[in-house]
Structures are given as C-alpha cells and as structure tokens.
Amino acid sequence: MQAGEDLGGIAYRYGVTVPAILEANPGIDPYLLSVGSVLVIPPPVEKPSTSAQPQQPTPVPIQLDPPVCYLSGEGGAWCFILAHGAPDSDLENVSARLRLIGQDGTTLNEAVATALLNRFPAGEIIPLAVYLAPPLSQPFQASAELLTALPLKADDGRYLPVHVQNLRLQLTADRLSAQVNGELWLASGDAVAQTIWIVAAAYDKRGQPVGLRRLETRGALSASRGQPFSLWVYSSAGEIADVQAWAEARP
C-alpha cells in the first residue's frame, strides 16, 4: 500500500470489491493497514454482459452517393443522398446517418436520412432525405454512412407489386416546381391494395436530387383497373430538369 490509499480506492483501481479483497487476505484489519503492506488482489469483477440488449441488424451493403445539401431561407438545410438498391432483391427500411463536418474535422450536426418508402425496389436509385433545422454552423461538408438496409423476402405479403405508368411532367415557368401525373397498376393477382404511397423526386440538369414529395392515398386498387394520381414536387435549389416516381402498395 502507498500513503493515502485505502481499501476502497484499491478496489476501484483494480476493478474488484472490498469484500473480495478481504476474502483474499484473511486476518487483515481494514482499519489498521500500514504503508508497505502487501495485499493479494483477486481477479477483477466481470461486468454484466449486454448481449441481452437488442442488436442492430447488419445492413445489406449498398452504395450511397455523396450527400448534397441546400441551405433554406430560414438557415436550415435540406440534404439528399442517392441510395443504389440491391441489384437482385428488394430491401426495407433503408436509412443513412448524415454528418455535417466543420473545417477542423469535428462533427457539427448529424441526423438520419430516410427513404420515403418502406420498400426499396431492387435495382432502383432513390434519394434519401433529411431536413436539418437552423441554426447551422458554416461552412461544412456533408458525409453519409449506411445505417439500415434490411433484406425483404420476395413473397412478403405486407407489400403488393405495383408499377407507375404513363408518367407525365408539367413544369412551371420558373421550373422550380412541377406537377406530376401518372397511373398506378398492380402487377397481377386477386389482392386489393388499400394503402398506397407515391414518391416523386425532382432532379436538376446534373442529375442531383433537389426535391422530394410523398403522397399517401387510400382506396381499392386492383390489378383489373389503374388508378390515376397527381401531386406537386418543389425544388430546394435551382431548376428542375427531370422527375421520377415510385409507388408502394399494401393490402
């Protein structure tokens, strides 16, 4: 022992308990220890395992393009990340962690960017999006890492195969917004979709996403008849050059 030490401090330093030290050193008086006394230190106490806590599933590895962020008038920012779906299978719950990095390399802000559809169709490239509220420190660079991307079985009954057809785009004069019209068709079968999500993404002339919009509808969509839809999508920065749309249908 050194001057100023007691059993409590020794137990803390070696990760053991005071009773364990006393058990390993029978006959010592904890109140009459002197400098230079030699103690037997038992093995450290093992910390309780955290394996019982739910673990985050390992995401299916998919490609994420570098994020693009556009400052809003109130000082926040819309950020978009193009996510490349798996080539031969649908995914579910695709998300990414977005970080804003300052000039000194420190993280200024972070948030989770998500797809506006639960089901991510195979082979598609769909933007993930997140809005960062003001105030934001500037300047910054944005980075992204995949957070979740779960495999989806081909026969998963929670989703029905649906396609967007006859997509038509009508741009406003300033090309900062567009009306998107089209039709939804179930692929086949006797099932009827009761809940339908339609997502439209606007792109600039460089192919970068500049806007994202989701429309939720309820009705009875069957394979025998298409359902028309119409929604507006707005640009966060610059003119719109193209719009793409996807749909998700559930019984």
C-alpha positions as CSV (number, residue, x, y, z in Angstrom):
1,M,0.0,0.0,0.0
2,Q,1.0,3.6,-0.6
3,A,0.4,6.6,1.6
4,G,-3.2,7.9,1.4
5,E,-4.6,4.7,0.0
6,D,-7.5,2.7,1.5
7,L,-9.3,-0.5,0.5
8,G,-12.0,1.4,-1.3
9,G,-9.5,3.1,-3.6
10,I,-7.6,-0.1,-4.2
11,A,-10.8,-2.0,-5.1
12,Y,-11.8,0.7,-7.5
13,R,-8.3,0.8,-9.2
14,Y,-8.3,-3.0,-9.8
15,G,-12.0,-3.4,-10.6
16,V,-12.7,-5.6,-7.6
17,T,-14.8,-5.3,-4.5
18,V,-13.7,-4.6,-0.9
19,P,-15.2,-7.9,0.4
20,A,-13.3,-9.8,-2.3
21,I,-10.0,-8.2,-1.1
22,L,-10.8,-9.1,2.5
23,E,-11.7,-12.7,1.4
24,A,-8.4,-13.0,-0.4
25,N,-6.4,-11.6,2.6
26,P,-7.8,-13.3,5.7
27,G,-6.7,-11.9,9.0
28,I,-6.1,-8.3,7.9
29,D,-7.7,-5.4,9.7
30,P,-9.0,-2.9,7.1
31,Y,-8.7,-0.1,9.7
32,L,-5.1,-0.9,10.7
33,L,-3.4,-1.2,7.3
34,S,0.1,0.4,7.1
35,V,2.2,1.8,4.2
36,G,4.1,-1.0,2.6
37,S,1.5,-3.7,3.4
38,V,1.3,-6.4,0.7
39,L,-2.2,-7.4,-0.4
40,V,-3.4,-10.2,-2.7
41,I,-5.7,-8.7,-5.3
42,P,-8.3,-11.2,-6.6
43,P,-9.4,-11.3,-10.3
44,P,-11.5,-8.3,-11.4
45,V,-15.2,-8.5,-11.3
46,E,-16.7,-9.2,-14.7
47,K,-19.2,-6.6,-16.0
48,P,-22.7,-7.8,-16.8
49,S,-23.0,-8.8,-20.4
50,T,-25.0,-6.5,-22.7
51,S,-25.7,-9.3,-25.1
52,A,-29.4,-9.4,-24.0
53,Q,-29.9,-6.0,-25.4
54,P,-31.3,-5.9,-29.0
55,Q,-28.6,-5.6,-31.6
56,Q,-28.9,-3.5,-34.7
57,P,-29.0,-5.9,-37.7
58,T,-26.1,-5.7,-40.1
59,P,-27.3,-3.7,-43.2
60,V,-27.2,-5.1,-46.7
61,P,-24.2,-3.3,-48.3
62,I,-25.5,-0.8,-50.8
63,Q,-23.9,2.2,-52.5
64,L,-24.5,5.7,-51.2
65,D,-23.6,8.7,-53.3
66,P,-22.0,11.8,-51.6
67,P,-24.8,13.9,-50.0
68,V,-25.9,17.2,-51.5
69,C,-27.2,19.9,-49.1
70,Y,-29.1,23.1,-49.9
71,L,-29.5,25.9,-47.4
72,S,-33.0,27.1,-46.8
73,G,-34.1,30.7,-46.3
74,E,-34.5,30.2,-42.5
75,G,-31.0,28.9,-42.0
76,G,-31.7,25.2,-42.1
77,A,-30.8,22.8,-44.9
78,W,-32.3,20.0,-47.0
79,C,-29.9,17.2,-47.6
80,F,-30.3,14.4,-50.2
81,I,-28.4,11.1,-50.6
82,L,-28.8,8.9,-53.7
83,A,-29.1,5.3,-52.5
84,H,-28.5,2.5,-55.0
85,G,-30.7,-0.5,-54.3
86,A,-29.5,-4.1,-54.3
87,P,-29.4,-5.4,-57.9
88,D,-31.5,-8.6,-57.4
89,S,-33.6,-8.2,-54.3
90,D,-35.9,-5.7,-52.7
91,L,-34.9,-4.0,-49.4
92,E,-36.7,-2.5,-46.5
93,N,-36.1,0.4,-44.1
94,V,-33.2,2.0,-45.9
95,S,-31.6,4.8,-44.0
96,A,-28.3,6.6,-43.6
97,R,-26.6,8.7,-40.9
98,L,-25.8,12.2,-42.3
99,R,-23.0,14.2,-40.7
100,L,-22.0,17.8,-41.2
101,I,-18.3,18.2,-40.7
102,G,-16.6,21.5,-39.9
103,Q,-13.3,22.8,-41.2
104,D,-11.5,21.4,-38.2
105,G,-12.9,17.9,-38.8
106,T,-15.4,17.9,-35.9
107,T,-19.0,16.9,-36.3
108,L,-21.2,20.0,-36.2
109,N,-24.5,18.2,-36.7
110,E,-25.9,14.8,-37.5
111,A,-29.3,13.3,-38.4
112,V,-30.9,10.2,-40.0
113,A,-31.8,10.4,-43.7
114,T,-34.6,8.1,-44.8
115,A,-36.3,6.9,-48.0
116,L,-39.9,8.0,-48.1
117,L,-40.9,4.4,-49.0
118,N,-40.6,1.4,-46.6
119,R,-40.0,-0.9,-49.6
120,F,-36.9,-0.1,-51.7
121,P,-37.3,-1.8,-55.1
122,A,-34.4,-3.9,-56.5
123,G,-32.1,-2.0,-58.8
124,E,-33.6,1.4,-58.2
125,I,-31.7,4.6,-57.3
126,I,-33.9,6.6,-54.8
127,P,-33.0,9.7,-52.8
128,L,-32.8,9.6,-49.0
129,A,-33.7,12.9,-47.4
130,V,-33.5,14.8,-44.2
131,Y,-34.1,18.4,-43.1
132,L,-31.7,19.9,-40.6
133,A,-33.2,22.7,-38.5
134,P,-31.5,26.1,-38.0
135,P,-29.2,27.4,-36.9
136,L,-26.4,25.5,-38.7
137,S,-22.7,26.3,-38.3
138,Q,-21.0,27.1,-41.6
139,P,-19.0,26.3,-43.6
140,F,-19.4,22.5,-43.5
141,Q,-19.0,19.3,-45.6
142,A,-21.6,16.5,-45.5
143,S,-20.8,12.8,-45.3
144,A,-23.1,9.8,-45.1
145,E,-22.8,6.2,-43.9
146,L,-25.4,3.4,-44.3
147,L,-27.4,2.8,-41.2
148,T,-30.1,0.3,-42.1
149,A,-31.0,-1.7,-45.2
150,L,-32.9,-4.9,-44.5
151,P,-33.4,-7.8,-46.9
152,L,-37.0,-8.3,-48.0
153,K,-38.4,-11.7,-49.0
154,A,-39.9,-11.9,-52.4
155,D,-43.1,-13.4,-51.1
156,D,-43.5,-10.9,-48.2
157,G,-47.3,-10.4,-48.1
158,R,-47.0,-6.9,-46.5
159,Y,-46.4,-5.4,-49.9
160,L,-48.1,-5.8,-53.3
161,P,-46.3,-5.4,-56.6
162,V,-47.3,-2.0,-58.1
163,H,-45.9,0.0,-61.0
164,V,-46.1,3.6,-62.1
165,Q,-47.1,4.1,-65.7
166,N,-47.8,6.9,-68.1
167,L,-45.8,9.4,-66.0
168,R,-46.2,13.0,-67.2
169,L,-44.5,16.1,-66.0
170,Q,-45.7,19.7,-66.3
171,L,-43.1,22.3,-65.2
172,T,-44.0,25.9,-64.0
173,A,-42.5,28.8,-66.0
174,D,-39.6,29.2,-63.5
175,R,-39.0,25.4,-63.4
176,L,-38.9,25.5,-59.6
177,S,-42.0,23.2,-59.2
178,A,-43.7,20.6,-61.3
179,Q,-47.0,18.8,-61.4
180,V,-46.5,15.0,-61.7
181,N,-49.3,12.9,-63.1
182,G,-49.5,9.2,-63.8
183,E,-51.3,5.9,-63.2
184,L,-50.8,3.1,-60.7
185,W,-51.2,-0.5,-61.6
186,L,-51.0,-3.7,-59.5
187,A,-48.9,-6.3,-61.3
188,S,-51.3,-9.2,-61.0
189,G,-53.4,-11.4,-58.7
190,D,-56.6,-11.0,-56.8
191,A,-55.3,-8.9,-53.9
192,V,-56.5,-5.4,-53.4
193,A,-54.3,-2.5,-52.2
194,Q,-55.9,-0.4,-49.5
195,T,-52.9,1.9,-48.7
196,I,-50.7,3.4,-51.4
197,W,-47.7,5.7,-51.1
198,I,-46.4,7.6,-54.2
199,V,-43.0,9.3,-54.0
200,A,-41.8,11.8,-56.6
201,A,-38.2,13.0,-56.8
202,A,-37.1,16.1,-58.7
203,Y,-33.6,16.4,-60.2
204,D,-31.5,19.2,-61.7
205,K,-29.7,19.0,-65.0
206,R,-26.7,17.4,-63.3
207,G,-28.8,14.5,-62.1
208,Q,-28.7,15.6,-58.4
209,P,-31.9,15.4,-56.4
210,V,-33.3,18.8,-55.5
211,G,-36.8,17.9,-54.2
212,L,-38.8,15.0,-52.8
213,R,-42.5,14.6,-52.1
214,R,-44.7,11.8,-50.9
215,L,-48.5,11.4,-51.5
216,E,-50.5,8.9,-49.3
217,T,-53.8,7.7,-50.6
218,R,-56.3,5.1,-49.5
219,G,-58.6,3.2,-51.8
220,A,-59.2,-0.1,-53.5
221,L,-56.5,-0.6,-56.2
222,S,-56.8,-3.9,-58.0
223,A,-55.0,-5.4,-61.0
224,S,-58.0,-5.0,-63.2
225,R,-58.0,-1.2,-63.3
226,G,-55.4,1.5,-62.9
227,Q,-55.7,4.5,-60.6
228,P,-54.6,8.0,-61.7
229,F,-52.6,10.2,-59.4
230,S,-51.4,13.8,-59.3
231,L,-49.0,15.6,-57.0
232,W,-46.7,18.6,-56.9
233,V,-43.0,18.5,-56.2
234,Y,-40.9,21.5,-55.4
235,S,-37.2,22.3,-55.8
236,S,-34.9,23.2,-52.9
237,A,-32.3,24.7,-55.2
238,G,-32.3,25.6,-58.9
239,E,-34.4,24.5,-61.8
240,I,-36.0,21.1,-62.2
241,A,-34.8,19.1,-65.2
242,D,-36.5,15.7,-64.6
243,V,-38.8,13.9,-62.2
244,Q,-39.0,10.2,-61.3
245,A,-41.7,8.4,-59.3
246,W,-42.2,5.2,-57.4
247,A,-45.0,3.6,-55.5
248,E,-45.7,1.3,-52.6
249,A,-48.9,-0.6,-52.1
250,R,-50.1,-2.6,-49.1
251,P,-53.3,-4.7,-48.5
